[in-house]
């Protein structure tokens, strides 16, 4: 199960470094949660796997989560 999640995250068109930059945080559980959220969205709708859309999703997630 962990391997499957890692494979899904590796297919995202943005990675952990960009998530950290966008959220203004360092490595940690927040980045993992954000990547899981983005992976779930891409699994639901693969067409959203483009940088601008993922950034918008991440910004909305960050406001909801208080990240």
C-alpha positions in Angstrom: 0.0 0.0 0.0 2.8 2.4 0.8 4.6 1.6 -2.5 1.4 2.3 -4.4 1.0 5.7 -2.7 4.6 6.5 -3.4 4.1 5.6 -7.1 1.1 7.8 -7.3 2.9 10.8 -5.8 5.8 10.2 -8.2 3.4 10.7 -11.1 2.3 14.1 -9.8 3.6 16.9 -12.0 4.7 18.8 -8.9 6.8 17.3 -6.1 7.6 17.8 -2.5 10.0 20.7 -3.1 7.4 22.7 -4.9 4.8 21.9 -2.2 7.2 23.1 0.5 7.8 26.3 -1.5 4.1 26.9 -2.0 3.2 26.2 1.6 6.2 28.0 3.0 7.2 25.0 5.1 10.0 22.4 5.5 9.8 18.7 5.1 7.4 16.9 7.3 3.9 15.6 7.8 2.2 18.6 6.2 4.0 18.0 3.0 3.1 14.3 3.1 -0.6 15.2 3.7 -0.5 17.7 0.9 0.9 15.2 -1.5 -1.6 12.6 -0.5 -4.4 15.1 -1.1 -3.1 16.0 -4.5 -2.7 12.3 -5.4 -6.3 11.6 -4.4 -7.5 14.5 -6.6 -5.4 13.2 -9.6 -6.7 9.7 -9.1 -10.3 11.1 -9.2 -9.6 13.3 -12.2 -6.3 12.7 -14.0 -6.8 15.8 -16.1 -6.0 18.0 -13.1 -2.4 16.7 -13.1 -1.0 20.0 -14.4 1.1 22.4 -12.4 -1.3 25.4 -12.4 -4.3 23.2 -11.4 -2.4 21.4 -8.7 -1.2 24.7 -7.3 -4.7 26.0 -7.0 -5.9 22.8 -5.4 -3.0 23.0 -2.9 -3.8 26.6 -2.1 -7.4 25.7 -1.4 -6.3 22.7 0.7 -3.9 24.9 2.7 -6.6 27.4 3.6 -8.9 24.6 4.7 -6.2 22.7 6.7 -4.6 25.8 8.1 -1.3 24.6 6.8 
